[in-house]
Amino acid sequence: MGKVVLVTGAARQLGGRFIRRVQRDPDVERVIGVDVVKPVHELGDAEFVRADIRQPTIGKVLVEHDVDTVVHMDIHGTPLSPRGARAAVKETNVIGTMQLLGGCQKAPGVRRLVVKSSIGVYGSAPRDPAVFDESTPPKALPSGGFAKDVVEIEGYVRGFGRRRPDVSVTVLRFAHVLGPTVDSPMGDYFALPVLPTVLGYDPRLQFVHEDDAVEVLRMASGEPARGTFNAGTFNIAGDGVLLLSQCARRLGRPTVPMLLPAIRWGGSALRSVGLTDFSPEQIRLLTHGRVVRAVQMREVLGFAPRHTTAETLADYARTLGEGLLPPERLAGAVDRLAARMSVPYAYGRAGESDRTGEQLHEEGPHRHG
């Protein structure tokens, strides 16, 4: 008998892609996709169960289908529909996780749990270390938004691990996932025709391609390869780092530097029309940035992303289409302006506007002079 895998968040594009991928594994017998609405995309041979993970009935689904592996992907920073509210997202993230873990605790057949988390657990603060690893405590815990959700979620997951030590628990802390189909707060932000930024700051960012996200989730849900161990907490990020200004240039998006009070007001306006999540934590990210070290991902989990941070953004840019300004013209104009004004940190560093990689890892949050 093969494994029976239950996947939450089946109506999301990333959840659907993972379901179609994992059912091709030879050791997987059945895949059950769960969500509150029926997916518009195909799930292959997987069985779809309409269920709300915020309700205790999710425990019955686990028992009735003899589930032994749970992949919890219904953790998001954006609503499932454009008209969805932040309160509903938080409820699904936090209350849904609590109910799912309660069901897993009572289901004797569950042997493996994989949770899709976020590097948002580290927060974004002015005195943050240049690079976070899995054991680095945040200088300031997130106070709201999606980042606070994942902090609470990981706390509940640790409690579940103590109550069910027989279950192999893997937490994957993803950097911002981007790609042709995935929806995310950072993707919504980059899709804006003009990007509001915090005056005087140029944060460092990392991305994960959706293809790599699907593959690492599949790897974590399976049996560990020889010499690897896939239980624990892992940072998942593509190689390299990009400054926000570099991202804007490569997307052809003009930026509008704003003072913090103005960008907070602008964030409220954007949320009111449902364009993007501009929570206080998102604003802190756009101020101080966040970079993680993913050594354990390679050395312990045994996973190497196929796409770098820069390649991930480039693939997303092709899907997004041309911005208001062609990237080449925007880059040339900024370089000429920076040279004329002799401002070393306008759009990165003059003459080094497209630097990426490890040389940026050890530099703190960038602030324009």
N, C-alpha and C positions, 0 to 999 in steps of 0.2 A: 504494500500500500504506500502511495506517495503522500506528500505533504498536502494539507488543506490550508490555504492562505486566505485570510480575510484582510481586505484593504479598505480603510475608511477614506472618504473624500473622492469617491469614484466619479462624481459628476465634474470634478475639476479636470482640466486638460492633463496636468501632470499625473494625477491619479489614474486617469484612463490609459496614458502611455505606459505607466508602470504595470498596470494590470495586463495589458496586451503583451508586455515583455516577459513578465515572470511566468506566465502560463506556458511559455515555450521551454522552460527548464525541465529536463527529463525527470527530476525527482519531485516535481509538482503534479499532484493528481487533480486537484480542483482549486479554483480561485473564486472567491465570493467578494463582489464589490458592494459597498454599502454607502448610501447617501440619502438625504431627505428628498431629493428630486432625481428623476430618471436622467441619466446622461444623454446628451445629444450626440456624443461620439460613440463609436463602436467599442465594445469590450471583448471582442473575439468570442471565445468559447466560455468565458467567465459567466457566472450566474450573478445577476443583480438582485439585491434585496433592498427594498425601500425601507429604511429604518433611520430613526433619529438617535444619534449616539448620546444625546442629552437625556434620553429616557432609559430607565432600567431594562427595557425590552432588549437592548443590545446584548445583555447577558444571555438571554434565551437564544439569540441568533448564534452566539458562539457555541453553545451546547448542542443545539439542534443540528448544526452542520459539522460537528466534531472538529472544530478548528484547532490546529496546533501552532500556527504561526500568525501573528497579528502585526500588520504594518500600518501604523497610525499616521496617515498623511492629511487628515482633516484638521490641520493647524495652519491658519492663514492670516495674513494681514489685510486682505481685501475681501469685500463681500462676494458671495457667489453670483449675485445679480447686480447690475448697476444701481438699482434702487435699494440695495441692502443697507442696513444700518450697522454702525460700529458696535452697538450693544449686542446685536445678534451674532456678530463675528466673535466677540469676546465670550459670549455664552457658549458657543460651539467649541471654541478653543479650550476654555477652562472647565466649564461644567461637563462638556462632552468628554473631555479626557478623564475627568473623575469617574463618570459613569462607565466609560469603557474599561478603565482599570479595575473598577469594582466588579464588572462582568468577568474580566480575565482572572481575577483573584478566585472567583467561585467556579471557574471552568477548569476542571482537573486536566483536561487534554492540552491546554495551552503550554507550550514549551519555549516559545521564542517571541519576543516583542521588540519591534523596531519602531522608533519614534523620530519623526521628522521635526527637528528643532531648528534653532537659528543662532547665529553668532550674536544676535541682539541681546543675549543673556549677559554679555560683558558690558553693555551700556556704552555710552560715549561721554567722556569727561575730559576736561582740560589737562588733568594730571595723569591720564592713562599711560601705561607703558607703550612703547613704540609697537610692540607685537604681543598679542595675547596667545598663550597656549591653554590647553584644556584645564590646567590647574590654577591659572591666574585668577584671583578674585577681582571683581570689578571695583573700581574706586568709588563709584556711586551706582547703586542699583537703579534700574529703570523705574520711573515713577508712573508710567502710563503707556497706553498704546499696545501694539503687538509685542514689543520687547518685554513689557511687564507680564503679558500673557505667558510667554515662553519660560520666564523665570518661575512662575507659579506651576506651570506644567511640569517642568523638570523636577520641582520639589515633590509633586505627587508621584512622579515616576520613581524617584529614589525611595519613597515610602513603599511603593508597590514592590520594588526589588527586595526590600527588607522582609516584607511579609511573604513573598514567594521566591525564596532563594533558589528554587529549582528551575526558575524561568530565566533563560538567557536574555538579558536586556541590553539593547544597543541604542544609544542616543546619537543622532547625527546632527551636528550644529552646522547648518549650511550658511555660507555667505549668500549674498543676493543672487537668486536664481533668475537667469535671463535666457531667452530663447524665442523661437518663432511663435510658440503657442502658449507658453506659461504666463499666468497673470501674477503680478507681485507689486507691492508698493513702489519699489524702485523702477520697475517697468512703467508704471503709471506716471511716475515723475518724469522719466526720460521722454515719455510720449507728449509732454506738454510742448507747445510751439516755442515758448520762451521759458527758460529755467530760472526760477528765483533762487538766488544763492545768498549766503550770509556775507555781508561786506567784510573784507579783510581776511577771509578764511578760504582755504583750498584743501578740503579733506581728502584723505587717501581711501580708496575703495577697492574691494575685491568682488569677483563674480564667479558663479558656477554655471556652466552650460546645462540646459535641461537634459541633454543626452547623458551627461556625466551624472546628474542627479538621479536619473532613472537607474543607471548602471550601478551606482554605489548602494542604492536602496536594495537592488536585486542581490548584490553581493552580501550585504548585511543580513538579508532575510534567509540566506542559504547556509549550508554547512561551511565552516571555515576551511580555507585551503590549507595544505600542509605548511606549517611554519607560521601561520597567522592566527589571530584570535579576534573574533568579531563581536565580543561583548565589551561594553564600556562606552565612553563618551569620546567622540571624535570631531575635530574641526574639519569641515569639507570646503575647500576653496581651490580655485584654479591658480596656477602659478602666476606670479607677478602682481603688480599694484598699479592702479591708475589714479591720477588726481581727478577731482571732479571737473576741473577746467579742461583737462585732456578729453574726458568723456564728452563734454559739451561740444568741443571742436570736432570730434570724430562723428558725432551725431548731426552736426550742422545746426545745433541749437544755440541761439544767442543766450547769454546769461544776463540777468538783471540783479546786480548786487544790491542787497537791502539791509538796513539796520535790523537788529533782532526784533524790536517791537513791531516793525513794519512787516517782517516775514511771518511773525505770529499772527498778525491780523490777516495777512494774505493766505496763510494756511487755513484759517477759519473760513474764509471766503471760498477756497478751493473745496474744502470738505462739504460746504453747504450745497455745492452743485455736483458733488459726487465724483470729482475728477481724480482725486488721489488722497492718500492718507498723509496728512500733515500733522501728526501728533507731536507733542513736545519732544518725544524721543527721536522722531524723524528729523526734527530741526537740529537736535544735538548731533545727530549723525552727519548732517550737512555742515555742521560747524567743526567738529573735532575728528570725524571719520572713525574708522575702525579697521584694523588689520590683524589677522590671526596667523599663527604658525600651524601648518598642517603636516608636521613630521609624522605623527602617529597614524594619520590616514595612510601614509605610504608604508611605514615600517611595521605597524601592528596590524592594521586592517588589510594591508596589501593592495590598496587601490591607488592608481595613478590617473588623474584626469587627462582626457585626451585634448581638452581645450584650455588654453591659458585665459587669464582674465581679459587680456586684450582681444584674443580671438573670439571669446564669448560676446563681448560688446560689439565686435564687428559683425558677427552673425545676426545679433539682435538689430543692429542698424540697418542691415539689408532688408529685414522684414518691416521695420518701421517706416522705411522710405526716406526720401530726401527731406531735410529740414528746411527752415526758412532761408538758410544760407548754405550753399554747397560747402562741405568741410574744407576743401582745398582753398577756396576763396576766404573763408572765415579764418583759417590758420594763417594764411598770408597776411591778411589785414591785421590780425592780432600781433604777429611777429613784427610787422613794420611799426605798429603803434608802440609796442614794448621797447623796440630799439630806439625810437624817437624820444620816448619819455625816460629811458634808462631805468625802468622799474624791473628789478630782478625777479620778482615773483608774480608778475602778471601772466596768468595762464601757465603756471609751472615756473620754470626758470628760463630766462631768455636764452635762446640757442639750444635749449634742452627740453623743448615743449612736448616731446613725445617719449621722454624717458619712461621706462617701465621696469619692473623686476625687483631683484633683491636690493638694489641700491636705494630704493625708496623705503624698504622695510624698517631700516634702523633710524629713519628720520621721523621726528615727531610730527604732530599735526601742523600743516602748512598754514602760515598766515602771511597775507600780502603785506609788503612793506609800505 
